[in-house]
């Protein structure tokens, strides 16, 4: 398993520290509800407490960490309401991204997204691989919109999504419907079908919420 809590290979900055911790949270190395110990993290990252605290403060502002008075700093634990709210935000961002894509070179975008969907189909039976490709698909969808603000807003929700996908892996172990959902969505974008693209995105988010809050 890849470790994201390790000495930094370049000059330490709060931004780099925040990125390391963000990845550790998203990939499950720092689990939901886990308490963050400054001394231990500073040692593992090879940084002083000053930049570590600044990095953790950024994640607190993003909502990935929560400070509990007289107890310390903890990774958020996604409740059903949190999950619904996160997918509400993701849906808004990704529908806006898809709309912008469809106003431009949707064929090139659809082709790029379809390539990831096909990798998902090839990875049938490997929930971990499919989960990572799922993330790549949605990151690329927003990147293809070429909107720095949408990408910036998407960053935090993608970390939260990674946390959720770890929880979802067992529900997709037998038959992974995500691959087919992503293939249909990519084909709708390839065809330039705005109505179908929008409907499929909504259905995709609703399906994820249903699986997560009823598991």
Number of C-alpha atoms within 10 A of each C-alpha: 5 7 11 20 19 13 15 16 8 7 7 16 16 18 14 16 24 21 17 20 23 23 17 18 23 24 21 18 16 20 16 19 14 15 17 15 11 17 12 10 19 20 14 14 19 16 19 14 14 12 18 24 16 16 21 24 19 18 20 18 10 14 14 24 25 20 14 9 7 6 8 12 20 20 20 21 17 16 11 14 9 13 20 19 14 18 20 16 13 22 19 14 18 22 20 16 20 21 18 17 24 21 11 13 15 23 18 14 21 23 16 17 24 22 14 22 27 15 16 27 18 13 17 18 15 15 23 17 15 25 24 15 20 21 16 15 21 18 16 15 22 24 18 22 23 13 13 11 9 18 20 12 14 20 16 18 23 19 20 24 21 20 21 20 25 16 14 18 16 12 14 19 14 11 11 20 14 22 23 14 16 24 20 18 24 27 19 23 27 21 16 20 14 17 11 16 23 20 13 19 20 17 14 16 15 16 14 18 20 13 13 18 12 7 10
